[in-house]
């Protein structure tokens, strides 16, 4: 079994913003227990900013803007954080390795595969990859929404059996978790709309909130990977979740899992459809679009229909942007609504020369197409 565990900033920080080493040590103990049960773990960990902030609290320097502050705290904090993990895991005889990545490293298939190979080698060698965004060099427009997005990419890239997102609340509720009458949603079916339940604001020290978590969880579940959202501040939460994850991977139905009342969580149930690794990459590539293809109504209907269809030049009315062959492009319907993303089989100049023409090669092949309605 292989799982990705994402630990959020709100789990690893105290109320004053400093790193909660006691909580960190407890999580390491639990991950060590999972390893002893034969589970391969990829750890996506926040906490570098908190670690750096506490280390530099008494340092005198000029007033920094938000980017400079993030870069400084991350540079110092990431070194401190990985060293802390290294020492804590070493007590269990486990070796860890650091993987710092950026969103653009997922934008091309070759970089994507290089990262996958690196982490595969680490797992084969018994090393736990500890993964974080490289905030010291990432710029705002190319940053991940937060580490929830990164953990989703890692889970699909590495073919994980489950993704566990640890937050500071028990899961998704029907209202504010602190409100009277608000109930925990235990199971979320594929495609279920949660917008009426989820508040969009961010919380605590993280960049994202439950809106981001649920969006990533639904996309990853659509690709066949179950996603748990649970409270990382609960003692032994990973140890308690493990039997549930194992039973799910063994094929136990959701109605049977519903009898698990001793540990709170929200589970996004996986789609049963088989999805190729290329499709999974495309599904997470909407942030890497280099151009836009505008489609006529016939092409839009064909793509969104029940039968698999590729996009042909005859269905394209306009091409925007400057892109190369095999770059990611957005697809927009005749009403200006984005309906998907895909990998272009033309560069932008070539495609402009053949739009609206019959008998030309495919512009975006079905195998390299992701639609916003969740079709894969």
C-alpha positions as CSV (number, residue, x, y, z in Angstrom):
1,X,0.0,0.0,0.0
2,X,1.2,3.5,-0.9
3,X,-0.3,6.7,0.6
4,X,0.4,10.4,0.5
5,X,0.0,12.2,3.8
6,X,-0.3,16.0,3.7
7,X,0.3,17.9,6.9
8,X,-0.9,21.5,6.9
9,X,0.5,24.5,8.6
10,X,-2.4,24.7,11.0
11,X,-1.5,21.2,12.3
12,X,2.2,22.0,12.7
13,X,2.0,25.4,14.3
14,X,1.0,26.6,17.8
15,X,-1.3,29.6,18.4
16,X,1.7,32.0,18.3
17,X,2.8,30.7,14.9
18,X,5.8,28.8,16.2
19,X,6.5,25.2,15.2
20,X,4.7,22.6,17.3
21,X,7.5,20.0,17.7
22,X,5.5,17.8,20.0
23,X,2.8,17.4,17.4
24,X,5.4,16.9,14.7
25,X,7.1,14.1,16.8
26,X,3.7,12.4,17.3
27,X,3.0,12.4,13.6
28,X,6.5,10.9,12.9
29,X,5.7,8.1,15.5
30,X,2.5,7.3,13.6
31,X,4.1,7.3,10.2
32,X,6.8,5.0,11.6
33,X,3.9,2.7,12.7
34,X,2.5,2.7,9.2
35,X,5.9,1.9,7.8
36,X,6.1,-1.1,10.1
37,X,2.8,-2.4,8.6
38,X,4.3,-2.3,5.1
39,X,2.9,1.1,4.0
40,X,5.0,3.3,1.7
41,X,4.5,6.9,2.7
42,X,5.1,10.2,0.8
43,X,4.9,13.1,3.2
44,X,3.9,16.5,1.9
45,X,4.7,18.8,4.8
46,X,4.1,22.5,5.4
47,X,5.7,24.3,8.3
48,X,8.8,25.9,6.8
49,X,7.4,29.4,7.1
50,X,6.5,28.8,10.8
51,X,9.9,27.3,11.5
52,X,11.7,30.2,9.9
53,X,9.5,32.8,11.5
54,X,10.3,31.5,15.0
55,X,14.0,31.2,14.3
56,X,14.2,34.8,13.0
57,X,11.9,36.4,15.5
58,X,14.6,38.4,17.2
59,X,16.5,39.3,14.0
60,X,16.7,43.0,13.1
61,X,16.4,43.7,9.4
62,X,14.7,46.2,7.1
63,X,10.9,46.0,6.6
64,X,10.2,43.2,4.1
65,X,7.4,42.9,1.5
66,X,5.3,39.7,1.5
67,X,7.4,38.0,-1.2
68,X,10.7,38.8,0.5
69,X,9.3,37.7,3.9
70,X,8.1,34.4,2.5
71,X,11.5,33.7,0.8
72,X,13.5,34.6,3.9
73,X,11.4,32.5,6.3
74,X,11.2,29.6,3.9
75,X,14.9,29.5,3.2
76,X,15.8,29.4,6.9
77,X,12.7,27.4,8.0
78,X,13.0,24.6,5.4
79,X,16.5,23.8,6.6
80,X,15.4,23.7,10.2
81,X,12.2,21.7,9.3
82,X,14.0,18.9,7.3
83,X,16.7,18.6,10.0
84,X,14.0,18.2,12.6
85,X,12.3,15.5,10.5
86,X,15.6,13.8,9.9
87,X,16.4,13.5,13.6
88,X,12.9,12.4,14.5
89,X,12.7,9.7,11.9
90,X,16.3,8.5,12.6
91,X,15.1,7.6,16.1
92,X,12.9,4.9,14.3
93,X,15.7,3.9,12.0
94,X,14.0,5.5,9.0
95,X,15.9,7.6,6.4
96,X,14.2,10.6,4.8
97,X,15.0,12.7,1.8
98,X,14.0,16.3,0.9
99,X,12.1,17.1,-2.3
100,X,11.5,20.7,-3.1
101,X,9.5,21.4,-6.2
102,X,7.6,24.1,-8.1
103,X,4.4,24.2,-10.0
104,X,6.2,24.6,-13.3
105,X,7.9,21.3,-12.7
106,X,4.6,19.6,-13.5
107,X,4.0,21.6,-16.6
108,X,5.8,19.4,-19.0
109,X,5.5,15.6,-19.3
110,X,9.3,15.1,-19.2
111,X,9.7,17.1,-15.9
112,X,6.7,15.3,-14.5
113,X,8.2,11.9,-15.3
114,X,11.6,12.9,-13.9
115,X,10.1,13.8,-10.6
116,X,8.1,10.5,-10.5
117,X,11.3,8.6,-11.2
118,X,13.2,10.4,-8.4
119,X,10.5,9.6,-5.8
120,X,10.1,6.0,-7.0
121,X,13.8,5.4,-6.5
122,X,13.5,6.9,-3.0
123,X,10.6,4.6,-2.1
124,X,12.4,1.6,-3.5
125,X,15.4,2.4,-1.3
126,X,13.2,2.6,1.8
127,X,13.5,6.4,2.0
128,X,10.5,8.6,2.8
129,X,10.3,11.6,0.5
130,X,9.4,14.8,2.4
131,X,8.0,17.2,-0.2
132,X,7.3,20.9,-0.1
133,X,7.0,23.8,-2.5
134,X,10.3,25.7,-3.1
135,X,9.0,29.0,-1.8
136,X,12.4,30.6,-1.9
137,X,12.2,30.8,-5.7
138,X,8.5,30.4,-6.5
139,X,6.7,33.6,-7.6
140,X,3.1,34.4,-6.9
141,X,1.6,33.6,-10.3
142,X,3.3,30.2,-10.5
143,X,2.8,29.1,-6.9
144,X,0.6,26.2,-5.9
145,X,-2.7,27.2,-4.3
146,X,-1.2,25.6,-1.3
147,X,0.2,22.2,-0.4
148,X,-3.3,20.6,-0.8
149,X,-2.8,21.1,-4.6
150,X,0.7,19.7,-4.4
151,X,-0.4,16.6,-2.4
152,X,-3.1,15.9,-5.1
153,X,-0.5,16.1,-7.9
154,X,1.9,13.8,-5.9
155,X,-0.8,11.3,-5.2
156,X,-1.9,10.9,-8.8
157,X,1.7,11.0,-10.1
158,X,2.8,8.2,-7.8
159,X,-0.2,6.0,-8.2
160,X,-1.1,6.2,-4.5
161,X,-3.8,4.0,-2.9
162,X,-5.0,6.9,-0.8
163,X,-4.4,10.6,0.1
164,X,-4.8,11.8,3.6
165,X,-5.1,15.6,4.1
166,X,-4.6,16.5,7.8
167,X,-6.1,19.8,8.8
168,X,-7.1,21.3,12.2
169,X,-10.7,20.2,11.9
170,X,-12.3,16.8,11.5
171,X,-13.4,17.2,7.9
172,X,-16.2,18.9,5.9
173,X,-19.2,20.0,7.9
174,X,-22.7,21.0,6.8
175,X,-21.9,24.5,8.2
176,X,-19.3,26.2,10.3
177,X,-17.7,23.4,12.4
178,X,-18.3,25.5,15.6
179,X,-22.0,26.2,14.8
180,X,-24.7,24.4,16.7
181,X,-26.4,21.7,14.6
182,X,-23.5,21.5,12.1
183,X,-22.7,17.9,11.2
184,X,-19.7,16.1,9.8
185,X,-20.1,14.8,6.2
186,X,-18.7,11.3,6.4
187,X,-18.8,10.4,2.7
188,X,-18.8,12.4,-0.5
189,X,-19.9,10.7,-3.7
190,X,-18.1,11.6,-7.0
191,X,-19.4,14.8,-8.5
192,X,-21.4,15.9,-5.4
193,X,-21.7,19.7,-5.1
194,X,-20.5,20.9,-1.7
195,X,-20.6,24.6,-2.4
196,X,-23.5,25.2,0.0
197,X,-21.6,23.8,2.9
198,X,-18.1,25.2,2.4
199,X,-16.9,28.7,3.3
200,X,-14.3,30.1,1.0
201,X,-12.2,32.0,3.5
202,X,-8.7,30.8,4.5
203,X,-7.7,29.9,8.0
204,X,-4.8,30.3,10.4
205,X,-1.4,30.1,8.9
206,X,-2.1,28.2,5.7
207,X,-2.6,29.7,2.2
208,X,-5.7,27.6,1.4
209,X,-8.9,26.6,3.2
210,X,-11.6,23.9,3.1
211,X,-12.8,25.2,-0.3
212,X,-9.3,24.3,-1.8
213,X,-9.2,21.0,0.1
214,X,-12.5,19.8,-1.2
215,X,-11.8,20.9,-4.8
216,X,-8.5,19.0,-4.8
217,X,-10.1,16.0,-3.1
218,X,-12.9,15.7,-5.6
219,X,-10.5,15.9,-8.6
220,X,-8.2,13.2,-7.1
221,X,-11.1,11.0,-6.2
222,X,-12.4,11.4,-9.8
223,X,-9.0,9.8,-10.8
224,X,-9.7,6.8,-8.7
225,X,-7.9,7.7,-5.4
226,X,-9.8,7.9,-2.2
227,X,-9.2,11.1,-0.2
228,X,-9.5,11.5,3.5
229,X,-9.7,14.9,5.3
230,X,-9.1,14.5,9.0
231,X,-7.9,16.4,12.1
232,X,-4.1,16.2,12.4
233,X,-4.3,17.5,15.9
234,X,-6.1,14.5,17.2
235,X,-3.9,12.0,18.9
236,X,-3.1,8.9,16.8
237,X,-5.2,10.0,13.9
238,X,-3.1,8.2,11.3
239,X,-3.0,5.0,13.3
240,X,-6.8,5.2,13.7
241,X,-7.4,5.9,10.0
242,X,-5.2,3.0,8.8
243,X,-7.7,0.2,9.3
244,X,-10.3,2.3,7.4
245,X,-7.9,2.9,4.5
246,X,-7.0,-0.8,4.4
247,X,-10.6,-1.9,4.4
248,X,-11.4,0.6,1.6
249,X,-8.4,-0.7,-0.5
250,X,-9.6,-4.3,0.2
251,X,-12.9,-3.4,-1.5
252,X,-15.2,-2.8,1.5
253,X,-18.2,-0.8,0.5
254,X,-18.9,2.7,1.8
255,X,-22.0,1.6,3.7
256,X,-19.8,-0.8,5.7
257,X,-17.2,1.8,6.3
258,X,-20.0,4.1,7.6
259,X,-20.1,1.9,10.7
260,X,-16.6,3.3,11.6
261,X,-17.7,5.8,14.2
262,X,-14.7,5.8,16.5
263,X,-12.6,8.2,14.2
264,X,-14.1,11.3,12.5
265,X,-13.2,12.0,8.9
266,X,-14.6,13.0,5.6
267,X,-14.0,10.5,2.8
268,X,-14.2,11.5,-0.9
269,X,-15.1,8.2,-2.5
270,X,-13.1,7.2,-5.6
271,X,-14.4,6.8,-9.1
272,X,-14.3,3.2,-10.3
273,X,-13.3,4.1,-13.8
274,X,-9.7,3.4,-14.9
275,X,-7.7,6.5,-15.7
276,X,-4.3,6.5,-17.5
277,X,-1.3,8.3,-16.0
278,X,-1.3,10.7,-18.9
279,X,-4.9,11.6,-18.3
280,X,-4.1,12.2,-14.6
281,X,-1.3,14.6,-15.6
282,X,-3.6,16.5,-18.0
283,X,-6.3,16.7,-15.3
284,X,-4.0,18.7,-13.1
285,X,-2.5,20.9,-15.9
286,X,-5.1,23.6,-16.1
287,X,-2.8,26.1,-14.4
288,X,-0.1,25.5,-17.1
289,X,-2.1,26.6,-20.1
290,X,-0.1,28.5,-22.7
291,X,-3.0,29.4,-25.0
292,X,-6.8,29.2,-25.6
293,X,-8.8,27.4,-28.3
294,X,-12.3,28.8,-28.9
295,X,-14.8,26.1,-30.1
296,X,-18.0,26.2,-32.1
297,X,-21.1,24.7,-30.6
298,X,-20.8,21.5,-32.5
299,X,-17.3,20.8,-31.2
300,X,-18.3,21.6,-27.7
301,X,-21.3,19.2,-27.8
302,X,-19.2,16.4,-29.3
303,X,-16.5,16.7,-26.6
304,X,-19.1,16.9,-23.7
305,X,-21.2,14.0,-25.1
306,X,-21.2,10.5,-23.9
307,X,-18.9,9.1,-26.6
308,X,-15.2,9.7,-26.5
309,X,-14.2,12.4,-29.0
310,X,-11.1,14.3,-30.0
311,X,-11.0,18.0,-31.0
312,X,-10.5,18.6,-34.8
313,X,-9.4,21.9,-36.3
314,X,-12.8,22.2,-38.0
315,X,-14.4,22.8,-34.6
316,X,-12.1,25.6,-33.7
317,X,-13.1,29.2,-34.4
318,X,-10.2,31.1,-32.8
319,X,-6.7,30.6,-31.4
320,X,-5.2,32.8,-28.7
321,X,-1.7,32.7,-27.3
322,X,1.8,31.7,-28.4
323,X,2.4,28.0,-27.7
324,X,4.5,25.1,-29.0
325,X,3.3,21.6,-30.1
326,X,2.5,19.5,-26.9
327,X,1.9,22.6,-24.8
328,X,-1.2,22.7,-22.6
329,X,-4.1,24.8,-23.9
330,X,-7.5,25.8,-22.5
331,X,-10.7,25.0,-24.4
332,X,-13.5,27.5,-24.4
333,X,-17.0,27.1,-25.8
334,X,-19.0,29.5,-28.0
335,X,-20.4,31.2,-24.8
336,X,-17.0,32.0,-23.5
337,X,-17.1,29.2,-20.8
338,X,-14.0,27.2,-20.2
339,X,-14.9,23.5,-20.7
340,X,-11.5,21.8,-20.4
341,X,-7.8,21.6,-21.0
342,X,-5.7,19.5,-23.4
343,X,-2.4,18.9,-25.1
344,X,-2.1,20.6,-28.5
345,X,-0.9,18.6,-31.4
346,X,0.0,21.9,-33.3
347,X,2.0,25.0,-32.4
348,X,-0.1,28.2,-32.4
349,X,0.9,29.4,-35.9
350,X,0.2,26.0,-37.5
351,X,-3.1,25.7,-35.8
352,X,-4.2,29.2,-36.9
353,X,-3.6,28.1,-40.5
354,X,-5.9,25.2,-40.4
355,X,-8.8,26.3,-38.1
356,X,-12.2,25.5,-39.6
357,X,-10.8,23.1,-42.2
358,X,-11.8,19.5,-42.9
359,X,-9.4,16.6,-43.2
360,X,-6.7,17.9,-40.9
361,X,-5.0,15.9,-38.1
362,X,-6.5,16.1,-34.6
363,X,-5.8,19.3,-32.7
364,X,-6.3,17.8,-29.2
365,X,-6.5,14.0,-28.9
366,X,-9.0,12.4,-26.5
367,X,-6.2,10.7,-24.7
368,X,-4.7,14.1,-23.8
369,X,-7.9,15.9,-22.9
370,X,-9.6,16.7,-19.5
371,X,-13.1,18.2,-19.4
372,X,-14.3,20.5,-16.6
373,X,-17.4,18.3,-16.1
374,X,-15.0,15.6,-14.7
375,X,-14.8,13.5,-17.8
376,X,-11.5,11.6,-18.1
